[in-house]
Amino acid sequence: FPSHDTITLHSAMWSLGIAVIGLRMFDLFTWNGLIFLFIGHFFMDGWKAKKLYLPVEERDNKEITDKDLKAFYIDQGFHALQLVAVIILGLAN
């Protein structure tokens, strides 16, 4: 699974991209929102990578499974909820 450095970099790039490009466009950027996005993304992707996926070389089946799809939907749903929370909180300020 990915190292903490890889997940940290990925989470930082995702959070900065969403916050700087998306939230600033709509005047919803806050530092708290950026931190919330980063921490949530880091832990969710770390959990997904560590708990749900075996490295490809350790898999018997190299194809996408129901477990992979479940992990994908949980992961993407969590990230969507994070964005909704940041937008709602940003609109409330």
C-alpha positions in Angstrom: 0.0 0.0 0.0 1.1 3.6 -0.5 3.5 5.1 2.1 2.5 7.9 4.4 4.6 10.3 2.3 2.6 9.4 -0.8 -0.7 9.7 1.0 0.4 13.0 2.6 1.4 14.4 -0.8 -1.7 13.2 -2.5 -3.9 14.6 0.3 -2.1 17.9 0.2 -2.4 18.3 -3.5 -6.1 17.3 -3.5 -7.0 19.6 -0.6 -5.0 22.6 -2.0 -6.6 22.0 -5.5 -10.1 21.9 -4.1 -9.6 24.8 -1.7 -7.6 27.1 -3.9 -9.3 26.5 -7.2 -12.8 25.5 -6.2 -13.5 27.2 -2.9 -11.8 30.5 -3.8 -13.8 30.8 -7.0 -16.9 30.9 -4.9 -15.4 33.0 -2.1 -15.7 30.0 0.4 -12.1 29.5 1.2 -11.1 29.2 4.9 -8.0 27.8 6.5 -10.1 25.6 8.7 -11.8 24.2 5.6 -8.5 23.5 4.0 -7.2 21.7 7.2 -10.5 19.7 7.4 -10.2 18.6 3.8 -6.6 17.6 4.2 -7.0 15.6 7.4 -10.2 13.9 6.2 -8.6 13.0 2.9 -5.4 11.7 4.6 -7.2 9.4 7.0 -9.8 8.1 4.5 -7.3 7.3 1.8 -4.9 5.8 4.4 -7.6 3.6 5.8 -8.7 2.6 2.3 -5.2 1.7 1.2 -4.3 -0.1 4.4 -7.4 -2.0 5.3 -9.1 -2.7 2.0 -6.5 -3.2 -0.6 -3.8 -5.8 -0.9 -0.8 -5.0 -3.1 -1.5 -6.2 -6.7 1.4 -8.7 -6.5 -0.3 -10.3 -3.4 -3.7 -10.7 -5.1 -5.0 -13.9 -6.5 -7.4 -12.0 -8.7 -6.0 -8.9 -10.4 -9.5 -7.7 -11.5 -11.7 -5.2 -9.9 -13.8 -6.9 -7.2 -17.0 -5.9 -5.3 -14.7 -5.1 -2.4 -12.8 -2.6 -4.6 -16.0 -1.0 -5.7 -17.3 -0.8 -2.1 -14.1 0.9 -1.0 -14.3 3.3 -4.0 -17.9 4.3 -3.2 -17.2 4.7 0.6 -14.1 6.8 -0.2 -15.8 9.0 -2.8 -18.9 9.4 -0.7 -16.9 10.5 2.3 -15.0 13.1 0.2 -18.3 14.4 -1.2 -19.7 14.8 2.3 -16.5 16.6 3.3 -17.0 19.1 0.4 -20.7 19.6 1.3 -19.7 20.3 4.9 -17.0 22.8 3.9 -19.5 24.5 1.5 -22.2 24.7 4.1 -19.9 26.0 6.7 -18.4 28.5 4.2 -21.8 29.8 3.3 -22.7 30.2 7.0 -19.7 32.6 7.6 
